[in-house]
Amino acid sequence: MNETLKLLHNHRSIRKFTREKLTKDEVRTIVEAGQRASTSSNVMAYSIIGVTDENIKKELRKVSGQPYVEKNGYLFVICADLSRIANLDSNGVQGNVKQNLESTEQFIVATVDGALVTQNMVIAAESLGFGACFLGSLRNDINRVDELLKLPAYVIPLFGLAVGHPNHEPDIKPRLPFEAVFHENTYDQAKHTHIEDYDRILSDYYQRRDSNLKDDNWSKQMLRKYNVPTRMDVAAYVQSKNMNRH
Ligand SMILES: Cc1cc2nc3c(=O)[nH]c(=O)nc-3n(C[C@H](O)[C@H](O)[C@H](O)COP(=O)(O)O)c2cc1C
């Protein structure tokens, strides 16, 4: 394996960090590497908010319920952002531009762009010896995050990203086998049978890993997860920001 592949295969989310903060240069290096990600039509439909204010971090932790939102080397919040386009025309947002900006298509563009920039940031951070964890838990109260970060129309928070010096070394979490996710030419539903293999692999992982041992598998987890209506306020919030309306 080359060094890039080794880095990718060594990924695990880090949720405990030392007290050491990232320097401004490290933050900049990570963000600029993130920005090298491909972006739909070069729109760059994202913004990254670095949260250094301890009060805002505390409030964001309350939203997420996860301590590492506050206790990390640096906290980023990644937003889908179409407001730059919205503000290009001094006459305001109207006509075709408005119709496009408010479409599901452009909502996908902006959320995908936000995910790509963030994943590049994770790889950059890991290459520098940092650990990182995405924080979708900020969407537990998306309206509160919007208020705390003073987001304008056409800007929505997607997730946070906690980065810092790792203070634990969790085991690498197995993924679905290649055979379960890779199809050739057309979609093959029979591939779902490989989920059984993964259930055994993940169950074994949960019973053998260093901490938080449990008797569980992927199918059970997903059924539990999808049985609970979650963040049902997000749709109305997104539409209130003039996105994903049609
Ligand atoms: C969009 C996104 C949101 C996530 N949100 C959270 C989160 O709120 N809290 C958390 O502890 N982990 C979060 N994670 C991390 C996942 O739980 C983790 O990536 C997954 O369980 C696989 O584990 P690994 O990253 O250690 O391989 C998130 C990951 C992604 C991609």
The ligand as an SDF file (V2000), in Angstrom:
LIG
                    3D

 31 33  0  0  0  0  0  0  0  0999 V2000
  -21.9700   13.2150    8.2800 C   0  0  0  0  0  0  0  0  0  0  0  0
  -21.4620   12.5120    9.5210 C   0  0  0  0  0  0  0  0  0  0  0  0
  -21.9750   12.8430   10.7520 C   0  0  0  0  0  0  0  0  0  0  0  0
  -21.4750   12.2420   11.9140 C   0  0  0  0  0  0  0  0  0  0  0  0
  -21.9240   12.6710   13.1240 N   0  0  0  0  0  0  0  0  0  0  0  0
  -21.3750   12.1680   14.2470 C   0  0  0  0  0  0  0  0  0  0  0  0
  -21.7530   12.6820   15.5120 C   0  0  0  0  0  0  0  0  0  0  0  0
  -22.5800   13.5600   15.6310 O   0  0  0  0  0  0  0  0  0  0  0  0
  -21.1590   12.1680   16.6010 N   0  0  0  0  0  0  0  0  0  0  0  0
  -20.2140   11.1990   16.5290 C   0  0  0  0  0  0  0  0  0  0  0  0
  -19.7000   10.7820   17.5780 O   0  0  0  0  0  0  0  0  0  0  0  0
  -19.8310   10.6800   15.3400 N   0  0  0  0  0  0  0  0  0  0  0  0
  -20.3700   11.1540   14.1970 C   0  0  0  0  0  0  0  0  0  0  0  0
  -19.9730   10.6850   12.9790 N   0  0  0  0  0  0  0  0  0  0  0  0
  -18.9330    9.6380   12.9020 C   0  0  0  0  0  0  0  0  0  0  0  0
  -19.5230    8.2910   12.5370 C   0  0  0  0  0  0  0  0  0  0  0  0
  -20.2440    7.7730   13.6290 O   0  0  0  0  0  0  0  0  0  0  0  0
  -18.3610    7.3600   12.1430 C   0  0  0  0  0  0  0  0  0  0  0  0
  -17.6990    7.8910   11.0210 O   0  0  0  0  0  0  0  0  0  0  0  0
  -18.8490    5.9460   11.8270 C   0  0  0  0  0  0  0  0  0  0  0  0
  -19.4250    5.3290   12.9490 O   0  0  0  0  0  0  0  0  0  0  0  0
  -17.6870    5.0790   11.3450 C   0  0  0  0  0  0  0  0  0  0  0  0
  -16.6680    5.0510   12.3320 O   0  0  0  0  0  0  0  0  0  0  0  0
  -15.1810    5.5430   12.0080 P   0  0  0  0  0  0  0  0  0  0  0  0
  -15.2380    6.9410   11.4480 O   0  0  0  0  0  0  0  0  0  0  0  0
  -14.4530    5.4870   13.3100 O   0  0  0  0  0  0  0  0  0  0  0  0
  -14.6230    4.5840   11.0160 O   0  0  0  0  0  0  0  0  0  0  0  0
  -20.4770   11.2370   11.8200 C   0  0  0  0  0  0  0  0  0  0  0  0
  -19.9850   10.8750   10.5490 C   0  0  0  0  0  0  0  0  0  0  0  0
  -20.4740   11.5050    9.4250 C   0  0  0  0  0  0  0  0  0  0  0  0
  -19.8970   11.1480    8.0620 C   0  0  0  0  0  0  0  0  0  0  0  0
  1  2  1  0
  2  3  1  0
  2 30  2  0
  3  4  2  0
  4  5  1  0
  4 28  1  0
  5  6  2  0
  6  7  1  0
  6 13  1  0
  7  8  2  0
  7  9  1  0
  9 10  1  0
 10 11  2  0
 10 12  1  0
 12 13  2  0
 13 14  1  0
 14 15  1  0
 14 28  1  0
 15 16  1  0
 16 17  1  0
 16 18  1  0
 18 19  1  0
 18 20  1  0
 20 21  1  0
 20 22  1  0
 22 23  1  0
 23 24  1  0
 24 25  2  0
 24 26  1  0
 24 27  1  0
 28 29  2  0
 29 30  1  0
 30 31  1  0
M  END
$$$$
